Amino acid sequence: MATTVVVYHSGYGHTQRMAQAVADGAGAQLIAIDAEGNLPEGAWEALAAADAIVMGSPTYMGSVSWQFKKFADASSKPWFTQAWKDKLFAGFTNSASMNGDKLSTLHYLFTLAMQHGGVWVGTGMKPSNSKAAQRNDINFLASFSGAMAQSPADASPAEMPQGDLDTAKLFGQRVAEVAKRLRG
């Protein structure tokens, strides 16, 4: 069985809910980057052992949070030895605005994965883009690169659109399925 790890930072709890949905779909271990940008005990070992690494960060000012960036910079140690080469990677993000430059965050995560010699997995989902589409439909935000969610700035994590969480769960399932196929 392939092992998937979801490593993420969440500033206000919205990205954490999304991370949980991805992990539920993938049957993955969750690793939270704390408010100081640090990983918990044993996290680097879990990342080294994983077949797939799903990365998540809120979109702040058009990119990842500084806490996630601290983790990314610290990943230069496994980069130096190519420890994550040929692992599967995927990413997700959340912002308060419908667009919020979330694609810039996904591009950052993709670039980090490519620097590690990884293989990227997109959503594999068609967008909900017909006249009949509703906000809680799967992939309403129409992302192909990774899962996206939108949480109004004055909404609690409990008020996140269910469609975005369902999209995240299906995205996690896709990553796990691809990891299983590649692991053979």
C-alpha positions as semicolon CSV with decimal commas, in nm:
position;residue;x (nm);y (nm);z (nm)
1;M;0,000;0,000;0,000
2;A;0,128;0,348;-0,087
3;T;0,181;0,597;0,194
4;T;0,059;0,955;0,159
5;V;0,143;1,246;0,388
6;V;-0,035;1,584;0,390
7;V;0,192;1,863;0,516
8;Y;0,024;2,201;0,558
9;H;0,006;2,532;0,738
10;S;-0,323;2,691;0,840
11;G;-0,346;3,038;0,985
12;Y;-0,713;3,049;1,083
13;G;-0,838;2,690;1,049
14;H;-0,978;2,697;0,695
15;T;-0,676;2,533;0,535
16;Q;-0,671;2,283;0,821
17;R;-1,027;2,173;0,731
18;M;-0,918;2,140;0,371
19;A;-0,608;1,940;0,475
20;Q;-0,830;1,706;0,677
21;A;-1,058;1,652;0,377
22;V;-0,757;1,572;0,153
23;A;-0,619;1,336;0,419
24;D;-0,959;1,167;0,460
25;G;-0,975;1,104;0,086
26;A;-0,619;0,975;0,068
27;G;-0,610;0,784;0,395
28;A;-0,310;1,005;0,470
29;Q;-0,116;1,117;0,774
30;L;-0,156;1,487;0,857
31;I;0,147;1,697;0,947
32;A;0,072;2,051;1,062
33;I;0,333;2,323;1,030
34;D;0,298;2,526;1,350
35;A;0,263;2,902;1,395
36;E;0,642;2,933;1,410
37;G;0,692;2,740;1,084
38;N;0,818;2,422;1,250
39;L;0,724;2,058;1,204
40;P;0,636;1,823;1,490
41;E;0,865;1,546;1,611
42;G;0,902;1,267;1,354
43;A;0,761;1,467;1,064
44;W;1,078;1,470;0,852
45;E;1,099;1,092;0,888
46;A;0,733;1,054;0,781
47;L;0,797;1,270;0,476
48;A;1,104;1,063;0,387
49;A;0,903;0,740;0,409
50;A;0,602;0,867;0,211
51;D;0,529;0,767;-0,147
52;A;0,324;1,086;-0,197
53;I;0,347;1,429;-0,035
54;V;0,050;1,664;-0,058
55;M;0,136;2,021;0,039
56;G;-0,111;2,285;0,151
57;S;-0,096;2,650;0,245
58;P;-0,335;2,940;0,259
59;T;-0,277;3,200;-0,008
60;Y;-0,147;3,513;0,160
61;M;-0,051;3,807;-0,059
62;G;-0,042;3,584;-0,368
63;S;0,177;3,302;-0,233
64;V;0,226;3,056;0,051
65;S;0,234;3,167;0,415
66;W;0,574;3,250;0,564
67;Q;0,538;2,945;0,787
68;F;0,505;2,720;0,484
69;K;0,797;2,899;0,318
70;K;1,010;2,823;0,626
71;F;0,927;2,454;0,582
72;A;1,005;2,476;0,209
73;D;1,342;2,636;0,279
74;A;1,419;2,369;0,540
75;S;1,342;2,101;0,278
76;S;1,675;2,191;0,117
77;K;1,828;1,917;0,334
78;P;1,634;1,634;0,161
79;W;1,676;1,824;-0,167
80;F;2,055;1,812;-0,133
81;T;2,052;1,432;-0,114
82;Q;1,760;1,396;-0,359
83;A;1,571;1,211;-0,086
84;W;1,230;1,303;-0,232
85;K;1,317;1,237;-0,596
86;D;1,041;1,052;-0,787
87;K;0,786;1,088;-0,507
88;L;0,439;1,201;-0,605
89;F;0,349;1,556;-0,509
90;A;0,025;1,752;-0,512
91;G;-0,098;2,075;-0,359
92;F;-0,396;2,272;-0,235
93;T;-0,476;2,620;-0,113
94;N;-0,750;2,842;0,026
95;S;-0,806;3,217;0,023
96;A;-1,079;3,459;0,118
97;S;-1,134;3,585;-0,236
98;M;-1,285;3,385;-0,519
99;N;-0,960;3,419;-0,714
100;G;-0,716;3,561;-0,461
101;D;-0,422;3,459;-0,682
102;K;-0,451;3,100;-0,559
103;L;-0,291;2,976;-0,881
104;S;0,030;3,157;-0,780
105;T;0,036;2,950;-0,462
106;L;-0,020;2,626;-0,654
107;H;0,261;2,725;-0,894
108;Y;0,489;2,778;-0,594
109;L;0,403;2,431;-0,461
110;F;0,452;2,280;-0,809
111;T;0,792;2,449;-0,842
112;L;0,898;2,317;-0,502
113;A;0,793;1,967;-0,606
114;M;0,986;1,994;-0,934
115;Q;1,298;2,113;-0,749
116;H;1,276;1,793;-0,545
117;G;1,252;1,587;-0,866
118;G;0,892;1,493;-0,792
119;V;0,600;1,393;-1,011
120;W;0,297;1,627;-0,987
121;V;-0,064;1,509;-0,963
122;G;-0,341;1,752;-1,062
123;T;-0,707;1,729;-0,972
124;G;-0,816;1,526;-1,274
125;M;-1,160;1,690;-1,236
126;K;-1,371;1,874;-1,483
127;P;-1,492;2,213;-1,362
128;S;-1,851;2,291;-1,274
129;N;-1,891;2,562;-1,534
130;S;-2,239;2,532;-1,676
131;K;-2,529;2,773;-1,623
132;A;-2,675;2,520;-1,381
133;A;-2,359;2,508;-1,166
134;Q;-2,401;2,582;-0,795
135;R;-2,138;2,704;-0,546
136;N;-2,130;2,366;-0,369
137;D;-2,063;2,166;-0,685
138;I;-1,740;1,969;-0,718
139;N;-1,452;2,181;-0,853
140;F;-1,665;2,495;-0,873
141;L;-1,345;2,703;-0,864
142;A;-1,227;2,514;-1,174
143;S;-0,873;2,422;-1,077
144;F;-0,677;2,160;-1,264
145;S;-0,336;2,213;-1,097
146;G;-0,446;2,135;-0,741
147;A;-0,742;2,174;-0,512
148;M;-0,865;2,526;-0,437
149;A;-1,108;2,653;-0,176
150;Q;-1,258;2,993;-0,103
151;S;-1,360;3,096;0,247
152;P;-1,503;3,445;0,302
153;A;-1,281;3,653;0,532
154;D;-1,559;3,678;0,791
155;A;-1,655;3,308;0,779
156;S;-1,546;3,055;1,039
157;P;-1,383;2,729;0,927
158;A;-1,716;2,556;0,998
159;E;-1,878;2,774;0,731
160;M;-1,652;2,663;0,445
161;P;-1,842;2,565;0,129
162;Q;-1,908;2,191;0,139
163;G;-1,834;2,164;-0,233
164;D;-1,475;2,280;-0,174
165;L;-1,430;2,022;0,102
166;D;-1,582;1,750;-0,117
167;T;-1,344;1,854;-0,397
168;A;-1,051;1,828;-0,154
169;K;-1,157;1,480;-0,046
170;L;-1,188;1,360;-0,407
171;F;-0,849;1,517;-0,478
172;G;-0,698;1,318;-0,190
173;Q;-0,853;1,000;-0,331
174;R;-0,698;1,073;-0,670
175;V;-0,351;1,123;-0,522
176;A;-0,379;0,794;-0,328
177;E;-0,500;0,607;-0,638
178;V;-0,215;0,738;-0,852
179;A;0,038;0,657;-0,578
180;K;-0,100;0,304;-0,552
181;R;-0,079;0,255;-0,932
182;L;0,276;0,385;-0,950
183;R;0,393;0,185;-0,652
184;G;0,261;-0,125;-0,829
